[in-house]
Amino acid sequence: MNRIITMAISAMLLCSCSKEANELHDEDQQSVNEVQNQEEQIVTKSVGSKVMMQAFYWDVPGNGVWWNTVSSKIPSWSSAGIDAIWLPPATKAAGGGYSMGYDPFDYFDFGSYNQMGNTETRFGSLSEIQSLISTAHSNNISVIADIVVNHCSGGASEYNPYAGGNTYTDFQPASGMFARSYHDFHPNDVHSSDAGAFGGYPDLCHDKIYVQDWLYNNSNSIAKYYKNVMGFDGWRFDYVKGFEPWVVKNFKNAVGGFTVGEYWDGNAATLDWWTGQAEASAFDFACYYRMRDAFNNNDLTNLNGDMLLKRNSYRAVTFVANHDTDEIYSNKLLAYAFILTHEGYPCLFYRDYEDWLDKSKLNNLVWVHNNLASGGTSYLYADNDEYVARRNGSPGLIVYINNSDSWQERWVDTNWSNTVIKDYTGHSGWEPTTQGDSWVKIQAPPHGYTVWSVK
C-alpha cells in the first residue's frame, strides 16, 4: 500500500452533479473518439512476455511534468526490451496537484476539471496522459493502470445514520461520474466492514450493486472507461488485502487485460491462494523478502526459500524495489540478476534503472531474460556466498551469483554436451566446452554474477 498520505480533509466547492449522470462532456467525447481511432490502428504485444517497468517512484516531480517525462523514456525502454509500464493512479485525488493518487476522489478526472485546487493532476493533463498511452502503444508497450478502490478521500461531511454521526462520505466529483454517499461505504445496511480498511479513509463497500456497477458493470464504469476510452491495457490493484478477491476477478473479467494485485505478504502459500481466488497475478513479496535476507545478511541459502514464482511462476510478478519498500540495500544488482534469470514476470523500479544502478548492466540482464531465460528451473547449489541455478529451456542458461570478496569457480551440470558456452554478461572471458556428460567449470567475479549459455 502507499505510504501514509498526509492531507487535511476539508469541504470544497465542487461542481454540482447528479448521481445518475452518465453523459460525458463534449470535450471528453472528442477525446474518446480520438483515442479509439488510434487504438484501432495499433495492436500491442501481449504484456508479460518480457519485462515491466514501474514508471514512477514516491514523490516524483510535481507541476504536471511526469507524463511527459515518462513519454520521453518510452522509445529507449522499448528498445531495451520493456513490454509494459505501470503508471501511478492517474486521476484526481483529494490532495490535488500534490497527491501521488492513492487518496482517490474523482476516478474520471485525468486532469481536465478544476477541483481539489488544481485542474491537472500531479502528473499532468488529460491530453498528456493520452499522448503517453499512444506513444507506448506505438512502441509495443502496454500500459498498466494503478487501481485504488479500497478507499476514497476528499468527501464532504454528511450525517451518517449507520455511524451515528457525521462522516466524510459525500462525494460529488466534477466529472459527474460515480458520485458516492454514506450508503456506499462501511458501515452500511449490508455489513459493518469488509476484509480491511486503510488509514481511516472512507472504506468502499464492494457488496453494493451501485458500487459494482460503477467499478465494472456499467458501459461507462471505471473498468470500461479506462479500457475503451483511455486505452489502458492492464491493471495493478492497490491494497487488495482490503477487499475480497472476487472484486479483482470481476473487474478483470469485465474487460480483460493483464492483472496484478498488491497482496503485501511474505507467505508464498498465501500469495498462491490469493492468485487462485482472484484469477490474477500477484507481486511476489515472498521472493522479495527471501532476496532481502539473502543479500543483506550474506546468506544466499535464503534464495532456496519458498516463493510464489516456485509455486506458480505464471502468476508471479517479481521485483527488487518499489515506491513503498526498498530494503535490499546491499548488492542490489545481484537481486536483479536473480529475478531476470528466474521464472516469473520481472518488474524494474524506475529509480534503480534511471538513477541509481548501472543501466547498461540492467539492459544486459533484460536482454538475457528476453532471449535466454526459458523453461523450468533446477536449483543446483547454494551456500552463504554462492548460488547457482539452471533454466532448462532452449537455449536456457546457468546463472552463477557470487557474493564473496573474491573470484569463485564451480563445476556445474548443464543441459549441453560437448558444447562451447560463454558468459553473456561479459564479466568472464572464459569460453569453456562442456564435457560429454554435460559438466563444465564456470566462474563468477566477487560481488557479481555470470550468465552462461550456448555460444
C-alpha positions as CSV (number, residue, x, y, z in Angstrom):
1,M,0.0,0.0,0.0
2,N,1.1,3.5,-0.4
3,R,2.9,5.5,2.3
4,I,0.6,7.2,4.7
5,I,-0.9,10.1,2.8
6,T,-0.7,13.4,4.6
7,M,-3.6,15.7,3.9
8,A,-6.4,17.6,5.6
9,I,-9.9,16.7,4.6
10,S,-11.8,19.8,4.0
11,A,-15.1,20.8,2.4
12,M,-14.6,22.2,-1.1
13,L,-16.8,23.9,-3.6
14,L,-17.4,21.3,-6.3
15,C,-19.5,21.3,-9.5
16,S,-22.9,20.0,-8.8
17,C,-23.7,16.7,-10.5
18,S,-26.3,14.1,-10.0
19,K,-25.6,10.5,-9.1
20,E,-27.3,9.3,-12.2
21,A,-25.0,11.3,-14.6
22,N,-23.9,9.1,-17.4
23,E,-23.1,11.7,-20.1
24,L,-19.5,12.7,-21.0
25,H,-18.7,16.3,-21.6
26,D,-18.3,17.2,-25.2
27,E,-14.6,17.7,-24.9
28,D,-14.2,14.3,-23.3
29,Q,-16.3,12.7,-26.0
30,Q,-13.9,14.1,-28.6
31,S,-11.0,12.6,-26.7
32,V,-12.8,9.3,-26.6
33,N,-13.2,9.2,-30.4
34,E,-9.5,10.2,-30.9
35,V,-8.2,7.5,-28.6
36,Q,-10.5,4.8,-30.1
37,N,-9.4,5.7,-33.6
38,Q,-5.8,5.4,-32.5
39,E,-6.3,2.1,-30.8
40,E,-8.0,0.6,-33.9
41,Q,-4.7,1.2,-35.8
42,I,-2.4,-0.3,-33.2
43,V,-2.0,-3.9,-32.0
44,T,0.2,-4.1,-28.9
45,K,2.3,-7.1,-27.9
46,S,0.8,-9.3,-25.1
47,V,2.0,-8.0,-21.7
48,G,4.0,-10.4,-19.6
49,S,6.4,-11.9,-22.1
50,K,9.3,-9.5,-21.4
51,V,9.9,-7.1,-18.5
52,M,7.7,-4.5,-16.8
53,M,8.8,-1.0,-15.7
54,Q,7.4,0.7,-12.7
55,A,7.3,4.1,-14.3
56,F,7.3,6.2,-11.1
57,Y,8.5,6.5,-7.5
58,W,7.2,8.2,-4.5
59,D,7.1,12.0,-4.8
60,V,8.0,12.2,-8.4
61,P,8.5,15.8,-9.6
62,G,5.2,17.7,-9.4
63,N,3.9,20.6,-11.5
64,G,2.4,18.3,-14.1
65,V,5.6,17.2,-15.9
66,W,5.6,13.5,-15.1
67,W,3.5,12.2,-18.0
68,N,5.8,14.0,-20.5
69,T,8.9,12.7,-18.6
70,V,7.7,9.1,-18.9
71,S,6.7,9.6,-22.6
72,S,10.3,10.7,-23.4
73,K,11.7,7.5,-21.9
74,I,9.4,5.1,-23.8
75,P,11.3,4.6,-27.0
76,S,14.5,3.7,-25.2
77,W,12.7,1.4,-22.8
78,S,11.1,-0.4,-25.7
79,S,14.5,-0.8,-27.4
80,A,15.8,-2.3,-24.1
81,G,13.1,-5.0,-24.0
82,I,10.4,-3.5,-21.8
83,D,6.9,-4.6,-22.8
84,A,4.7,-2.9,-20.1
85,I,4.8,0.2,-18.0
86,W,2.9,0.6,-14.7
87,L,1.7,4.1,-14.1
88,P,0.7,5.7,-10.7
89,P,-3.0,6.3,-10.0
90,A,-3.8,8.7,-12.8
91,T,-7.0,10.6,-11.7
92,K,-7.7,13.5,-9.4
93,A,-7.2,12.7,-5.7
94,A,-8.0,14.6,-2.6
95,G,-4.5,16.0,-2.4
96,G,-5.0,17.6,-5.9
97,G,-1.7,18.6,-7.5
98,Y,0.3,17.4,-4.6
99,S,-1.1,13.9,-4.4
100,M,0.5,10.7,-5.7
101,G,-3.0,9.4,-6.4
102,Y,-3.6,6.9,-3.6
103,D,-6.3,9.1,-2.0
104,P,-8.8,8.9,-4.9
105,F,-11.6,11.4,-5.3
106,D,-12.8,11.6,-8.9
107,Y,-12.0,8.4,-10.8
108,F,-12.8,10.0,-14.2
109,D,-10.8,13.3,-13.9
110,F,-7.5,12.7,-15.6
111,G,-6.5,16.3,-15.3
112,S,-9.4,18.2,-17.0
113,Y,-11.5,19.6,-14.1
114,N,-10.7,22.4,-11.7
115,Q,-11.2,20.6,-8.4
116,M,-9.2,19.9,-5.3
117,G,-7.2,23.0,-6.0
118,N,-5.9,22.0,-9.5
119,T,-7.0,21.2,-13.0
120,E,-4.1,19.0,-13.8
121,T,-3.1,16.1,-11.6
122,R,0.4,16.0,-10.0
123,F,1.5,14.1,-13.2
124,G,-0.1,16.3,-15.9
125,S,-3.2,16.8,-18.1
126,L,-5.7,14.6,-19.8
127,S,-4.1,15.3,-23.2
128,E,-0.6,14.4,-21.8
129,I,-1.6,11.0,-20.5
130,Q,-3.4,10.3,-23.7
131,S,-0.3,11.1,-25.6
132,L,1.8,8.9,-23.3
133,I,-0.5,5.9,-23.8
134,S,-0.4,6.5,-27.6
135,T,3.4,6.7,-27.5
136,A,3.6,3.5,-25.5
137,H,1.3,1.6,-27.9
138,S,3.2,2.8,-30.9
139,N,6.3,1.3,-29.3
140,N,4.7,-2.0,-28.5
141,I,4.5,-1.3,-24.8
142,S,1.3,-2.0,-22.8
143,V,0.1,0.5,-20.1
144,I,-0.9,-0.8,-16.6
145,A,-3.3,1.5,-14.6
146,D,-3.0,1.6,-10.8
147,I,-6.5,0.9,-9.5
148,V,-7.2,2.2,-5.9
149,V,-10.7,1.0,-5.0
150,N,-10.3,0.0,-1.3
151,H,-11.0,3.5,-0.1
152,C,-11.7,7.1,-1.1
153,S,-10.8,10.5,0.2
154,G,-11.9,14.1,-0.1
155,G,-15.6,13.7,0.5
156,A,-17.6,16.4,2.3
157,S,-19.1,15.9,5.7
158,E,-22.6,14.4,5.9
159,Y,-24.8,12.9,8.6
160,N,-24.4,9.1,8.5
161,P,-27.1,7.2,10.4
162,Y,-25.0,4.0,10.3
163,A,-22.1,5.7,12.0
164,G,-24.3,7.7,14.4
165,G,-22.7,10.9,13.4
166,N,-21.0,12.8,10.5
167,T,-18.6,11.1,8.1
168,Y,-16.7,12.5,5.2
169,T,-18.6,10.3,2.7
170,D,-20.4,12.9,0.4
171,F,-18.5,12.7,-2.9
172,Q,-19.7,14.9,-5.8
173,P,-17.0,14.7,-8.4
174,A,-16.9,17.3,-11.1
175,S,-16.9,14.7,-13.8
176,G,-20.4,13.7,-12.8
177,M,-19.3,10.1,-12.7
178,F,-19.5,7.8,-9.6
179,A,-20.9,10.1,-7.0
180,R,-20.9,8.5,-3.6
181,S,-22.6,8.8,-0.2
182,Y,-22.6,7.1,3.1
183,H,-24.7,4.3,1.6
184,D,-21.6,3.2,-0.4
185,F,-19.1,2.9,2.5
186,H,-18.8,0.9,5.7
187,P,-20.7,0.6,7.9
188,N,-23.9,0.3,6.0
189,D,-27.1,-1.7,5.8
190,V,-25.2,-4.7,4.3
191,H,-22.4,-5.1,6.8
192,S,-20.2,-3.0,9.1
193,S,-16.9,-3.8,7.4
194,D,-15.1,-6.0,4.8
195,A,-11.7,-7.6,4.7
196,G,-9.9,-4.4,5.7
197,A,-9.8,-0.6,5.9
198,F,-6.8,1.7,5.4
199,G,-5.6,4.8,7.2
200,G,-9.1,5.9,8.5
201,Y,-10.3,6.7,5.0
202,P,-13.9,6.0,3.9
203,D,-13.9,2.3,3.1
204,L,-15.7,1.5,-0.1
205,C,-18.3,-1.3,0.1
206,H,-17.9,-3.7,-2.9
207,D,-21.1,-5.6,-2.0
208,K,-23.2,-2.7,-3.0
209,I,-24.6,-3.2,-6.6
210,Y,-24.3,0.5,-7.2
211,V,-20.5,0.3,-6.4
212,Q,-20.1,-2.8,-8.6
213,D,-21.9,-1.0,-11.5
214,W,-19.5,1.9,-11.3
215,L,-16.4,-0.3,-10.9
216,Y,-17.0,-2.7,-13.8
217,N,-20.6,-3.4,-14.8
218,N,-21.8,-0.1,-16.4
219,S,-20.8,0.7,-20.0
220,N,-19.0,3.8,-18.6
221,S,-17.7,2.1,-15.4
222,I,-14.1,2.6,-14.3
223,A,-13.0,-0.7,-15.9
224,K,-14.7,0.0,-19.3
225,Y,-13.8,3.7,-19.4
226,Y,-10.2,3.1,-18.6
227,K,-10.0,0.3,-21.2
228,N,-12.2,1.6,-24.0
229,V,-11.8,5.3,-23.6
230,M,-8.3,5.9,-22.2
231,G,-6.7,2.8,-23.7
232,F,-5.2,1.2,-20.7
233,D,-4.2,-2.5,-21.2
234,G,-4.0,-3.9,-17.7
235,W,-4.5,-3.3,-14.0
236,R,-2.4,-3.1,-10.9
237,F,-4.7,-3.3,-7.8
238,D,-3.7,-1.5,-4.7
239,Y,-4.1,-2.9,-1.2
240,V,-6.0,-6.0,-2.2
241,K,-6.0,-7.2,1.4
242,G,-8.7,-4.6,2.0
243,F,-11.4,-6.4,0.0
244,E,-12.3,-9.8,-1.3
245,P,-10.5,-11.4,-4.3
246,W,-13.7,-11.6,-6.3
247,V,-13.6,-7.9,-6.8
248,V,-10.4,-8.1,-8.8
249,K,-11.7,-11.2,-10.6
250,N,-15.0,-9.4,-11.6
251,F,-13.2,-6.3,-12.7
252,K,-10.7,-8.3,-14.9
253,N,-13.5,-10.5,-16.3
254,A,-15.4,-7.4,-17.4
255,V,-12.6,-6.0,-19.6
256,G,-9.8,-8.5,-19.8
257,G,-6.2,-7.4,-19.6
258,F,-3.1,-8.3,-17.5
259,T,-4.0,-8.0,-13.8
260,V,-1.7,-8.0,-10.8
261,G,-2.6,-7.4,-7.1
262,E,-0.5,-5.9,-4.3
263,Y,-1.1,-8.5,-1.6
264,W,1.6,-7.4,0.8
265,D,2.5,-10.7,2.5
266,G,5.7,-12.7,2.6
267,N,4.0,-16.1,2.8
268,A,4.2,-17.7,-0.6
269,A,1.3,-20.1,0.2
270,T,-1.0,-17.1,1.0
271,L,0.0,-15.3,-2.3
272,D,-0.7,-18.5,-4.2
273,W,-4.1,-18.8,-2.6
274,W,-5.0,-15.2,-3.5
275,T,-3.9,-15.5,-7.1
276,G,-6.2,-18.6,-7.4
277,Q,-9.1,-16.8,-5.9
278,A,-8.7,-13.6,-7.9
279,E,-7.5,-15.4,-11.1
280,A,-4.8,-12.8,-11.3
281,S,-1.1,-12.3,-10.7
282,A,0.5,-11.0,-7.5
283,F,3.7,-9.2,-6.7
284,D,6.0,-11.9,-5.2
285,F,6.7,-10.4,-1.8
286,A,7.9,-13.8,-0.7
287,C,10.6,-13.6,-3.3
288,Y,11.4,-10.0,-2.3
289,Y,11.8,-10.9,1.4
290,R,13.9,-14.0,0.6
291,M,16.2,-11.8,-1.5
292,R,16.4,-9.2,1.2
293,D,17.5,-11.8,3.7
294,A,19.9,-13.4,1.3
295,F,21.8,-10.3,0.1
296,N,21.6,-8.1,3.3
297,N,22.6,-11.0,5.6
298,N,25.2,-12.6,3.3
299,D,23.4,-15.9,3.2
300,L,22.4,-17.0,-0.3
301,T,20.8,-20.2,1.0
302,N,17.7,-17.9,1.6
303,L,17.2,-18.0,-2.2
304,N,16.2,-21.6,-1.8
305,G,13.2,-20.5,0.3
306,D,9.6,-20.6,-0.7
307,M,8.4,-18.1,-3.3
308,L,5.3,-17.6,-5.4
309,L,7.5,-18.0,-8.5
310,K,8.3,-21.5,-7.4
311,R,4.7,-22.4,-6.7
312,N,3.1,-20.7,-9.7
313,S,5.5,-18.8,-11.9
314,Y,2.8,-17.8,-14.3
315,R,1.2,-15.7,-11.5
316,A,4.4,-14.2,-10.0
317,V,5.5,-10.6,-10.7
318,T,9.0,-10.4,-9.2
319,F,10.6,-7.1,-8.1
320,V,13.6,-5.8,-6.2
321,A,12.2,-2.4,-5.0
322,N,9.1,-0.3,-5.5
323,H,7.6,3.0,-4.3
324,D,6.7,1.6,-1.0
325,T,9.6,-0.6,0.0
326,D,13.3,-0.6,-0.9
327,E,15.1,-2.8,1.7
328,I,17.7,-4.6,-0.5
329,Y,20.4,-2.1,0.2
330,S,23.4,-4.5,-0.3
331,N,24.3,-5.9,-3.7
332,K,21.0,-4.8,-5.3
333,L,22.2,-5.6,-8.8
334,L,22.7,-9.3,-7.7
335,A,19.0,-9.3,-6.8
336,Y,18.1,-8.1,-10.3
337,A,20.4,-10.8,-11.7
338,F,18.2,-13.3,-9.7
339,I,14.8,-12.1,-10.9
340,L,15.9,-11.5,-14.5
341,T,17.2,-15.0,-14.9
342,H,14.5,-16.9,-13.0
343,E,10.8,-17.6,-13.7
344,G,8.1,-15.0,-13.1
345,Y,7.4,-11.7,-14.7
346,P,10.1,-9.2,-13.5
347,C,9.4,-5.6,-12.8
348,L,12.2,-2.9,-12.8
349,F,11.9,0.1,-10.4
350,Y,12.3,3.4,-12.2
351,R,14.9,4.9,-9.8
352,D,17.1,1.8,-10.0
353,Y,17.0,1.8,-13.7
354,E,17.2,5.6,-14.5
355,D,19.1,6.9,-11.4
356,W,20.8,4.5,-9.1
357,L,22.2,1.4,-10.7
358,D,24.3,0.7,-13.9
359,K,21.7,1.0,-16.7
360,S,24.0,-0.9,-19.2
361,K,24.1,-3.9,-16.8
362,L,20.4,-3.8,-16.3
363,N,19.9,-3.7,-20.0
364,N,22.1,-6.7,-20.4
365,L,20.1,-8.6,-17.8
366,V,16.8,-7.6,-19.6
367,W,18.3,-9.0,-22.8
368,V,19.3,-12.2,-21.0
369,H,15.8,-12.6,-19.7
370,N,14.1,-12.0,-23.0
371,N,16.5,-14.2,-25.1
372,L,17.9,-16.9,-22.9
373,A,15.8,-17.4,-19.8
374,S,13.2,-20.0,-20.6
375,G,11.9,-23.3,-19.3
376,G,11.7,-24.7,-15.8
377,T,14.4,-24.1,-13.1
378,S,16.8,-26.5,-11.5
379,Y,18.4,-25.2,-8.3
380,L,22.0,-26.5,-8.4
381,Y,23.9,-25.1,-5.4
382,A,23.7,-22.5,-2.6
383,D,25.8,-21.6,0.4
384,N,26.4,-18.3,2.2
385,D,28.3,-16.8,-0.7
386,E,27.4,-18.7,-3.9
387,Y,24.2,-19.5,-5.7
388,V,23.8,-21.5,-9.0
389,A,20.6,-22.3,-10.9
390,R,19.8,-23.6,-14.3
391,R,17.0,-22.7,-16.7
392,N,16.1,-25.7,-18.7
393,G,14.5,-24.2,-21.8
394,S,16.0,-23.5,-25.2
395,P,18.6,-22.3,-25.2
396,G,18.4,-22.0,-21.4
397,L,21.1,-20.7,-19.1
398,I,23.2,-21.1,-16.0
399,V,23.3,-18.2,-13.6
400,Y,26.1,-18.1,-11.0
401,I,25.8,-15.4,-8.3
402,N,28.9,-14.8,-6.1
403,N,28.6,-12.6,-3.0
404,S,32.1,-13.3,-1.7
405,D,35.1,-11.0,-1.8
406,S,37.0,-13.0,-4.4
407,W,36.5,-14.8,-7.7
408,Q,34.9,-18.2,-7.4
409,E,34.8,-21.3,-9.6
410,R,32.5,-24.2,-9.6
411,W,31.7,-27.4,-11.6
412,V,28.1,-27.5,-12.7
413,D,25.8,-29.8,-14.6
414,T,24.4,-28.2,-17.7
415,N,22.0,-29.4,-20.4
416,W,24.7,-29.2,-23.1
417,S,27.2,-31.9,-24.1
418,N,30.4,-31.1,-25.9
419,T,29.2,-27.6,-26.4
420,V,31.1,-24.3,-26.3
421,I,29.4,-21.9,-23.9
422,K,30.1,-18.2,-22.9
423,D,29.2,-15.7,-20.2
424,Y,26.6,-13.3,-21.7
425,T,27.3,-10.6,-19.1
426,G,30.8,-10.1,-20.2
427,H,32.1,-10.5,-16.7
428,S,34.1,-13.6,-17.6
429,G,36.2,-14.1,-20.7
430,W,36.1,-17.9,-20.4
431,E,34.6,-19.9,-23.3
432,P,34.7,-23.5,-21.9
433,T,33.5,-26.6,-23.7
434,T,31.1,-28.8,-21.7
435,Q,32.1,-32.4,-21.2
436,G,30.4,-35.3,-22.8
437,D,28.4,-35.8,-19.6
438,S,27.4,-32.1,-19.7
439,W,29.5,-30.9,-16.8
440,V,31.7,-27.8,-17.0
441,K,33.6,-25.4,-14.8
442,I,32.4,-21.8,-14.7
443,Q,33.4,-18.7,-12.7
444,A,31.9,-15.6,-11.2
445,P,33.5,-12.3,-10.0
446,P,33.4,-11.0,-6.4
447,H,30.0,-9.5,-5.5
448,G,29.0,-10.2,-9.1
449,Y,27.4,-12.8,-11.4
450,T,27.8,-14.5,-14.7
451,V,25.2,-16.0,-17.0
452,W,26.2,-18.9,-19.2
453,S,24.6,-20.2,-22.4
454,V,25.5,-21.7,-25.7
455,K,27.9,-19.5,-27.7
